[in-house]
């Protein structure tokens, strides 16, 4: 797969007029305000984005940064530094001329990639950081922090990504995800990987399980001397309070298999 190389639109379509002039010529919307977002809704938009903080970024990002970016987007002002940083992290290179990048199949370059036409983000003016809100240092373990929230499909030792959902992601997500997986498998391909068997499970009270589920979870239930059920674990120990004792029990998978086709994602939250 070839890496994405973007060049200015006006050069691609063979005109000398730049992108701003083309926007004016065709009457394209320049900001979120022209798309129907009201200024009163910006606070709500900031809240929705801030819920995902902290994010992995070379410079710590806070609510004030988010508000500034959305304010510029609302008014149609271009955030050059932010846009360049996002393109760099996405593997997109902005070049004055098309620059072919030789990459292995499935690999999407990361922000460490450099080409002759790559634009470096401008350094902030002296003292600009001191005027900003105080930030906590960016985490050096962002993935662990996210999975410890807890996150769906994550356990203490493993992370499960249902294949049907991964293959249903938007194309750009799949390209980035494929590049990350290729890097992971390449970096740790020297290790002896076993075959994994994934079983869908859910925590349930012992009293809610049938005989087969109890056996798979490592428990059994027998009638006691007084005619009531007595629950025992694998070491034949009696479970004192089976109504509140929860165990991981196998269930039918509620997620569709890959053969079922694309799974539509839930709609984005409204402002």
SVG drawing of the C-alpha trace seen along z (x, -y; Angstrom):
<svg xmlns="http://www.w3.org/2000/svg" viewBox="-35 -36 49 71">
<polyline fill="none" stroke="black" stroke-width="0.4" points="0.0,0.0 1.4,-3.4 1.3,-6.2 -1.0,-9.1 0.6,-12.2 -1.6,-15.3 -0.9,-18.3 -2.7,-21.7 -6.1,-21.2 -5.6,-24.0 -2.5,-22.4 -4.2,-19.0 -7.1,-20.4 -4.8,-22.6 -5.6,-26.1 -3.6,-28.9 -6.3,-30.0 -5.6,-28.8 -7.9,-26.9 -9.4,-30.0 -10.4,-31.4 -12.0,-28.1 -14.0,-28.1 -15.3,-31.6 -16.0,-30.7 -18.2,-27.7 -19.7,-29.1 -18.5,-26.3 -19.0,-26.7 -15.9,-28.0 -16.8,-27.2 -19.1,-25.3 -21.3,-28.4 -22.2,-28.2 -23.2,-24.6 -25.8,-25.4 -23.8,-25.2 -24.7,-28.1 -22.1,-29.9 -24.1,-28.9 -23.5,-25.2 -19.7,-25.6 -19.5,-25.0 -21.4,-21.7 -19.0,-20.7 -16.0,-21.5 -17.5,-19.2 -18.0,-16.3 -14.3,-16.6 -13.0,-17.1 -14.6,-13.8 -11.8,-12.1 -9.0,-13.8 -6.2,-13.1 -5.1,-12.2 -1.6,-11.2 0.0,-14.4 3.5,-15.8 2.0,-19.0 -0.5,-18.5 -4.0,-19.4 -6.6,-21.1 -10.0,-22.5 -8.6,-25.9 -6.9,-24.4 -10.1,-22.6 -12.1,-25.8 -9.6,-27.7 -9.7,-25.1 -13.5,-24.9 -13.8,-28.7 -11.5,-28.9 -13.5,-26.1 -16.7,-28.0 -15.5,-31.2 -13.7,-29.4 -10.2,-30.3 -7.5,-27.9 -5.5,-26.3 -2.2,-25.8 -0.2,-24.3 -3.0,-21.9 -3.8,-20.8 -0.2,-20.0 0.2,-18.0 -3.0,-16.0 -1.8,-15.3 1.6,-14.2 0.1,-11.8 -2.3,-10.4 0.5,-9.6 -0.5,-12.3 2.3,-14.3 1.6,-17.8 4.0,-18.4 4.6,-21.0 5.0,-18.2 3.8,-14.5 6.5,-12.6 6.3,-8.7 7.0,-6.9 8.1,-3.3 6.3,-1.4 5.6,2.2 2.0,3.5 -0.4,2.4 2.0,0.0 0.8,-3.6 3.7,-5.9 3.5,-7.6 4.6,-11.1 8.3,-10.2 8.2,-10.0 9.9,-13.0 10.0,-14.1 11.4,-17.1 8.0,-18.7 6.8,-17.9 5.9,-21.1 7.2,-21.3 4.9,-22.8 6.0,-26.4 7.5,-26.8 5.2,-28.7 6.1,-32.3 8.1,-32.8 5.9,-33.1 2.8,-31.7 2.8,-28.5 3.0,-30.6 -0.2,-32.4 -2.1,-29.2 -3.9,-27.2 -1.7,-24.9 -1.6,-21.3 -0.9,-18.0 2.0,-16.2 1.0,-13.9 0.9,-10.3 3.7,-8.0 1.3,-5.0 -1.8,-6.2 -2.9,-2.7 -2.7,-1.2 -4.5,-4.2 -7.3,-3.8 -7.7,-0.1 -7.7,-0.4 -10.8,-2.7 -12.1,0.2 -12.6,0.5 -14.8,3.0 -13.0,6.1 -10.1,5.5 -9.0,7.7 -6.0,7.7 -4.0,9.7 -5.7,9.4 -7.4,7.0 -10.1,8.5 -11.1,6.6 -14.2,8.3 -13.3,8.8 -16.7,7.9 -16.5,4.5 -12.9,3.9 -13.8,4.7 -16.8,2.4 -14.7,-0.7 -14.5,-3.6 -11.8,-3.0 -9.3,-5.5 -9.6,-3.9 -8.9,-0.5 -5.9,-1.8 -4.4,-3.3 -5.4,-0.2 -3.8,2.1 -0.5,0.1 -0.5,0.3 -1.1,4.1 1.6,4.5 4.0,2.7 3.0,4.7 3.4,8.1 6.7,7.0 8.1,5.8 7.2,8.9 7.2,11.5 10.3,13.1 8.2,14.3 6.4,17.7 2.7,16.7 0.2,19.4 -3.3,19.9 -6.0,18.2 -9.5,19.4 -11.9,16.5 -15.1,17.3 -17.7,14.6 -18.5,14.5 -20.3,12.3 -20.2,12.0 -23.3,13.6 -24.4,14.7 -24.0,18.4 -27.7,18.8 -28.5,17.5 -26.4,20.2 -27.6,23.6 -25.8,26.8 -23.7,26.5 -22.7,23.0 -21.7,23.9 -19.5,26.7 -17.7,24.5 -17.1,21.9 -15.7,24.5 -18.6,24.9 -21.3,27.5 -24.5,27.4 -25.8,30.3 -28.8,30.7 -27.8,30.3 -29.2,32.1 -32.0,29.6 -33.0,29.9 -31.5,26.6 -28.9,26.2 -25.3,26.0 -22.7,24.5 -19.2,25.8 -16.0,24.5 -13.4,26.7 -11.7,27.4 -15.0,28.7 -15.3,25.6 -18.8,24.4 -19.8,21.0 -21.4,19.2 -23.4,16.5 -24.1,17.8 -26.7,15.1 -23.9,12.4 -21.0,14.6 -20.4,13.6 -18.3,15.6 -17.4,15.3 -19.8,17.5 -20.0,18.3 -22.8,16.8 -23.9,16.7 -22.0,14.0 -24.3,10.9 -22.0,9.4 -22.6,10.5 -19.9,12.6 -17.9,11.2 -20.0,13.3 -23.0,11.1 -21.6,8.1 -20.9,4.6 -22.1,3.4 -23.3,-0.2 -21.8,-2.3 -24.0,-4.3 -24.8,-7.9 -22.5,-10.6 -24.0,-12.5 -26.0,-15.5 -24.8,-18.9"/>
</svg>
